[in-house]
Amino acid sequence: MTSHTISLPQLKAIGATVINHTGSATDVCTTRSINKHSYKSNCILIPGRYRLPLRINMTVKLDYPEFWLLVGDGHIHFASGHDSEYGKIQDIADPVSRLNSENVNEHFTFNNRIPFGEFVDISVIYNINDMQVLIGNEERFYSSKRPYMKKTNAGNFSELNLVGFELGLAVTKHSTLSIREITVSEFDEDIPITRGSYVPHDPKAPKPEKIKPTYDSVISKLSPQFQNEARKMDTFFKSLRPMKFKRVLDKGGSKITYVASDFGISYLIVASGAESYHRFCWYIVYSGPVETWHRRADYMEEVLTEINKSDTHLAQRIFDRLVDCSGCYSKGLCKTLYQFNGEKKLNCHGNVLLRMNLDDFSDVREFFRYLNALIEQNITNGDPPPEKIILSKSR
């Protein structure tokens, strides 16, 4: 066995990734939004190449979803967030294999949740004939059927393994990945694996009976402090006039959305324990044929200008929280260029992402108070309502 304790100052940043060495840990963040197509171009690389069998041990802390461990041409996805508790594993040598399709879930996904805001130990074992993922010493994934293990790939894999595989980490914007330690150990023979309780997902298994969510059942997933804030927001949005908001609960029981359809703006609370967050945006209407897709012209710049007259810091905070476009639509279906105080930001239709803290809830209420006052003034002046912007299919 050869063990490599990685020198954290030697980690190499690629693309829009930034590394900050704090002494006790190394913090990694990304300065622009990334998605499943761009994260490999915005990551950190671990020095060297490594051959199987190998074991990767790391002690890391994450404050918000999500991050990837890059191994060769594949990855292991951690902390995917409220939308799914299941992370995806892409093969190191054959990432587009049939085994990576949605129809073979038993070899594709695993429970990838980790506790936020605290350091956790993660271990990944890549043997020639099987692999395992451990989070906090709990087995989360095991397989002896990954594509690189198949005999038909043996020749190609042997060549790749002789050269060795690159390793790296990638993290989404708005998240900070703190790294305390990384160790990579190469072995001469397959590493003994002690099996845990991981059972592959059976796509044919009966689905649990769905229970219709209620407002109280959704907000019960928040901490008591933020349940209070959620109720404040509910009372606040119901009170606004001339803006009229409709409250909608999603079928999964984790989202509360307030929609002002006359103005094409919505506010959303995602209630999912430590992964909870809230945001607002001028939403896109996708129903109907592509040629009818549209959104409303928004008042983002006008509201920021009004806020800036009396509260410069609030206006700047809102502008800074605009989620910059990650390039998901190459021809700009969602893109909007906003300008404020000499700064420019290419954003997905006014999408503002907020954290679960009292200040951010207060900022939302203040923003919508200014927006409501602006709309009230426009109505008084006889200005026309916001027009529809028709969007064409971009890919």
C-alpha positions in Angstrom: 0.0 0.0 0.0 1.1 3.6 -0.8 -0.7 6.3 1.2 -0.7 9.9 -0.1 -1.7 12.6 2.4 -2.7 15.5 0.1 -1.0 18.8 0.8 -4.1 21.1 0.6 -2.0 24.2 -0.5 -1.2 22.2 -3.6 -4.8 21.8 -4.7 -5.2 23.4 -8.1 -8.2 25.6 -8.9 -9.8 25.3 -12.4 -12.2 27.8 -14.0 -14.4 29.8 -11.6 -13.3 27.9 -8.5 -11.6 29.8 -5.7 -9.5 28.2 -2.9 -8.9 29.9 0.5 -6.6 28.4 3.0 -7.7 29.4 6.5 -5.2 27.4 8.6 -7.5 24.8 10.1 -9.1 24.0 6.8 -9.2 24.8 3.1 -12.4 26.4 1.8 -13.5 25.9 -1.8 -16.2 27.9 -3.5 -17.3 28.8 -7.0 -17.8 32.4 -8.2 -20.4 31.6 -10.9 -23.3 29.2 -11.2 -22.5 25.8 -12.6 -24.6 22.8 -13.6 -24.2 19.2 -14.6 -22.6 20.3 -17.9 -20.1 22.7 -16.5 -18.9 21.5 -13.1 -15.9 19.6 -14.5 -14.6 22.8 -15.9 -15.0 24.6 -12.6 -13.4 22.4 -9.9 -10.2 21.7 -7.9 -7.8 19.0 -8.9 -5.8 16.8 -6.5 -2.2 16.6 -7.6 -1.1 13.3 -9.3 -2.9 10.3 -10.9 -3.9 7.3 -8.9 -4.4 3.6 -9.8 -7.0 1.1 -8.6 -7.4 -0.5 -6.1 -7.6 2.8 -4.2 -9.3 4.3 -1.2 -10.1 8.0 -0.9 -10.6 9.3 2.6 -11.7 12.9 3.2 -13.0 15.0 6.1 -15.2 17.8 4.7 -17.9 20.3 5.8 -20.6 21.7 3.5 -23.0 24.5 4.3 -25.4 24.2 1.4 -26.0 21.7 -1.5 -24.1 20.3 -3.4 -20.7 18.8 -4.4 -19.1 16.2 -6.5 -16.0 14.0 -6.1 -14.5 13.6 -9.6 -12.7 10.3 -10.4 -11.4 9.8 -13.9 -14.3 10.5 -16.4 -16.9 9.9 -13.7 -18.1 11.4 -10.4 -19.9 10.7 -7.2 -22.5 13.2 -6.3 -23.0 14.3 -2.7 -25.6 16.4 -0.8 -27.9 16.9 -3.8 -30.5 18.8 -1.8 -34.2 18.8 -1.3 -35.2 17.7 -4.8 -33.7 14.3 -4.3 -32.0 12.6 -1.4 -30.3 10.3 -4.0 -26.9 11.1 -5.5 -25.8 9.7 -8.8 -22.6 7.8 -9.6 -21.1 8.1 -13.0 -18.6 5.4 -14.0 -14.9 6.3 -13.9 -14.1 4.7 -17.3 -17.5 4.4 -19.1 -19.6 7.4 -18.0 -22.2 6.9 -20.7 -22.7 3.2 -20.1 -26.2 1.7 -20.1 -25.7 1.1 -16.4 -25.8 4.9 -16.0 -29.3 5.2 -17.5 -32.4 6.1 -15.5 -33.8 2.6 -16.1 -31.1 0.9 -14.1 -31.5 2.7 -10.8 -30.2 -0.1 -8.7 -26.7 0.6 -10.0 -27.1 4.4 -10.3 -28.2 6.1 -7.2 -27.5 6.2 -3.4 -28.6 8.1 -0.3 -26.0 10.9 -0.5 -27.3 13.2 2.3 -24.7 14.6 4.8 -25.2 16.8 7.9 -24.6 20.4 7.0 -22.4 22.7 9.0 -20.3 20.0 10.5 -17.3 18.0 9.4 -18.0 14.5 8.2 -15.8 11.6 7.2 -16.4 10.3 3.7 -14.6 7.2 2.3 -14.7 5.8 -1.2 -13.2 2.4 -2.1 -12.6 1.6 -5.8 -11.5 -2.0 -6.2 -11.0 -3.8 -9.5 -14.1 -6.0 -8.7 -16.3 -3.9 -6.4 -16.7 -0.4 -4.9 -18.2 1.1 -1.8 -19.1 4.6 -0.5 -19.2 5.3 3.2 -20.5 8.5 4.9 -19.6 8.7 8.6 -18.7 5.0 8.5 -22.3 4.1 7.2 -22.4 2.2 4.0 -24.4 4.3 1.5 -23.5 2.4 -1.7 -22.0 -0.9 -2.8 -21.7 -2.5 -6.3 -19.9 -5.2 -8.0 -21.5 -4.4 -11.3 -20.1 -1.0 -12.3 -19.2 -0.7 -16.0 -15.4 -0.5 -15.5 -15.6 -3.9 -13.7 -17.1 -5.7 -16.7 -14.9 -8.1 -18.6 -15.8 -6.5 -21.9 -14.1 -3.3 -20.7 -11.1 -5.1 -19.1 -8.6 -4.2 -21.9 -9.6 -0.5 -22.0 -9.8 -0.2 -18.3 -6.4 -1.8 -17.8 -4.8 0.8 -20.1 -6.6 3.6 -18.2 -5.6 2.2 -14.8 -2.0 1.9 -15.9 -1.9 5.7 -16.6 -4.0 6.4 -13.4 -7.1 8.5 -12.8 -7.3 12.2 -12.0 -9.2 13.2 -8.8 -11.0 16.4 -8.0 -13.8 18.2 -6.2 -16.5 20.6 -7.4 -19.0 22.6 -5.5 -22.0 24.7 -6.5 -22.1 28.5 -6.1 -23.6 29.7 -2.8 -21.9 26.8 -1.1 -18.6 26.5 0.7 -16.8 23.2 0.9 -14.3 23.1 3.8 -11.7 20.5 3.5 -9.8 19.4 6.6 -8.0 16.4 5.2 -7.7 14.2 2.1 -5.8 10.9 1.9 -5.5 8.7 -1.2 -4.2 5.2 -0.7 -3.2 2.8 -3.5 -3.2 -0.9 -2.9 -1.6 -3.9 -4.7 -4.7 -6.1 -4.2 -8.4 -5.4 -3.8 -9.2 -3.7 -0.5 -11.2 -5.9 1.9 -14.7 -4.5 2.2 -17.0 -4.9 5.2 -20.5 -4.8 4.0 -23.1 -2.6 5.6 -26.9 -2.2 5.2 -27.0 -0.7 1.6 -29.8 -2.3 -0.5 -30.1 -1.3 -4.2 -33.2 0.5 -5.1 -35.8 -1.6 -6.8 -37.6 0.4 -9.4 -40.4 -2.2 -9.5 -41.1 -2.0 -5.7 -44.5 -0.6 -4.7 -44.4 3.1 -4.1 -45.5 4.4 -0.7 -49.0 5.9 -0.5 -48.9 9.6 -1.0 -50.5 11.8 1.7 -51.9 15.2 0.6 -49.8 17.9 2.2 -51.2 20.7 4.3 -49.7 24.1 5.1 -48.9 23.0 8.6 -47.4 19.7 7.5 -45.0 21.5 5.1 -43.8 24.2 7.5 -43.4 21.5 10.3 -40.2 20.5 8.4 -38.6 23.9 9.3 -37.1 24.6 12.7 -39.5 26.4 15.2 -37.7 29.7 14.6 -38.3 29.5 10.8 -41.8 28.2 11.2 -42.5 31.5 12.8 -40.9 33.4 9.9 -42.9 31.3 7.4 -46.1 32.2 9.1 -45.1 35.9 9.0 -44.4 35.6 5.3 -47.8 33.9 4.8 -49.6 36.8 6.6 -47.5 39.3 4.7 -48.2 38.0 1.2 -52.0 37.7 1.9 -52.1 41.3 3.0 -50.4 42.9 -0.1 -52.6 45.0 -2.4 -52.7 45.8 -5.3 -50.6 42.7 -5.7 -52.6 39.6 -5.1 -50.7 36.3 -4.2 -52.1 32.8 -4.3 -50.6 30.2 -2.0 -49.8 26.8 -3.6 -48.4 23.6 -2.0 -46.5 21.2 -4.1 -47.6 17.5 -4.2 -44.3 16.4 -2.6 -45.0 18.4 0.6 -41.8 20.3 0.7 -42.6 23.6 -1.1 -44.8 26.6 -0.5 -45.2 29.0 -3.4 -46.8 32.4 -3.5 -47.7 33.5 -7.0 -48.8 36.9 -8.3 -49.9 35.8 -11.7 -50.9 39.3 -12.9 -47.2 40.3 -12.5 -45.5 37.0 -13.2 -43.6 36.9 -9.9 -43.4 34.2 -7.3 -41.9 33.6 -3.9 -40.9 30.0 -2.8 -40.0 28.4 0.5 -38.5 25.0 0.4 -38.9 23.2 3.7 -36.5 20.3 4.0 -34.6 20.5 7.3 -31.0 21.7 7.0 -31.4 22.0 3.2 -34.3 24.5 3.5 -34.0 27.8 1.6 -36.3 30.5 0.0 -36.1 32.5 -3.2 -38.2 34.7 -5.6 -38.2 35.3 -9.3 -40.1 36.4 -12.3 -41.1 33.0 -13.5 -41.5 31.5 -17.0 -44.8 30.0 -18.1 -43.9 26.7 -19.9 -47.5 25.4 -20.4 -48.7 25.1 -24.0 -46.7 25.0 -27.2 -43.2 26.3 -27.3 -44.2 29.4 -29.2 -46.5 30.4 -26.3 -43.8 30.2 -23.6 -43.4 33.6 -21.9 -42.7 35.6 -18.8 -43.7 39.1 -17.7 -41.4 42.1 -18.0 -40.1 42.6 -14.5 -39.4 45.6 -12.3 -36.1 44.4 -10.8 -34.0 47.4 -11.8 -36.8 49.9 -11.0 -37.3 48.4 -7.5 -33.5 48.4 -6.8 -33.3 52.0 -7.8 -36.2 52.9 -5.5 -34.7 51.0 -2.6 -31.3 52.5 -3.2 -32.7 56.0 -2.5 -33.2 55.1 1.2 -31.4 51.8 1.8 -28.3 51.3 -0.3 -27.2 48.2 1.6 -30.5 46.4 1.1 -30.5 47.1 -2.7 -26.9 45.8 -2.9 -27.7 42.7 -1.0 -30.6 41.8 -3.3 -28.5 42.5 -6.4 -25.7 40.3 -5.0 -28.1 37.4 -4.4 -29.3 37.3 -8.1 -28.3 33.9 -9.3 -26.1 34.3 -12.3 -26.9 32.2 -15.4 -25.2 28.8 -15.5 -25.6 28.5 -19.2 -28.4 25.9 -19.2 -30.0 27.5 -22.2 -27.3 28.5 -24.8 -29.5 31.0 -26.7 -30.8 32.8 -23.7 -34.3 31.5 -23.0 -34.0 32.5 -19.3 -31.2 35.1 -19.4 -31.8 38.7 -18.4 -29.0 41.3 -18.0 -29.5 43.4 -14.9 -27.5 46.6 -14.2 -27.2 48.3 -10.8 -24.7 50.9 -9.5 -22.4 50.3 -12.5 -22.5 46.5 -12.1 -23.9 44.0 -14.5 -25.2 40.5 -13.9 -26.6 38.0 -16.4 -29.3 36.3 -14.4 -32.1 33.7 -14.9 -35.2 36.0 -14.9 -34.7 37.8 -11.6 -34.0 34.6 -9.6 -32.9 35.7 -6.1 -31.7 33.0 -3.8 -31.9 33.5 0.0 -30.7 31.6 3.0 -32.7 30.6 6.1 -31.9 33.5 8.4 -34.0 36.3 9.9 -32.2 39.0 7.9 -33.0 37.4 4.6 -36.7 37.0 5.5 -36.8 40.6 6.4 -35.1 41.6 3.2 -37.8 39.7 1.2 -40.6 41.6 2.9 -38.9 44.9 2.3 -38.3 44.2 -1.4 -41.9 43.3 -1.9 -43.1 46.3 0.0 -41.2 48.5 -2.4 -42.4 46.5 -5.4 -46.0 46.7 -4.2 -45.6 50.5 -3.8 -44.2 50.8 -7.3 -47.0 48.9 -8.8 -49.5 51.0 -6.8 -47.9 54.2 -8.2 -48.0 52.8 -11.8 -51.7 52.1 -11.4 -52.3 55.6 -10.1 -50.4 57.0 -13.1 -52.4 54.9 -15.5 -49.4 53.0 -16.7 -50.1 49.7 -18.5 -49.5 46.4 -16.7 -46.3 44.5 -17.5 -46.3 43.0 -21.0 -45.7 39.4 -21.9 -42.3 38.5 -23.2 -42.6 35.6 -25.7 -39.7 33.2 -25.5 -38.7 30.9 -28.3 -37.2 27.4 -27.9 -33.4 27.7 -27.6 -32.3 24.1 -28.0 
